[in-house]
Amino acid sequence: MKLDEKLVSLRKEKGLTQIKVAEELNVSRQAISRWESGVAVPSTENLRFLGELYSVPIDYLINEEFERPIQVEAANGENRKNKNWAAWLCCILIVVVAAVIIGVIVARRGPEKVDFNEVEREDWNDADTDDIPIEW
């Protein structure tokens, strides 16, 4: 892939307009258009800024044999792994805190206790057996 094709592709991947790229690099929109159409080539300094803007090494931009930047993808993959690890850790922490809160609520409520000594004294003639609270 040629430099001009890479510049167009990277700009679109980032969702940027030519005007926005021109503002970031402090050049005219026409300069960006000429680079992307292959009429002109950016200076070394502008190539460095483009690499930073698109998060790719300059070698990727100027070497037609490179299809994808290897270094940047590895770094992005490492960042994704760190973010996934942090997300899992947060989920586990939330589950543990929720379990502790539920345990405290259940422990405070507890079942109703029945004193069987007093049960014998009460009148249970009209009660169903399902209405009698029994704890084992």
Summary of the structure (lengths in Angstrom):
residues: 136
radius of gyration: 34.6
end to end distance: 78.3
largest distance: 104.1
contacts: 280
relative contact order: 0.07
helix: 68%
strand: 0%
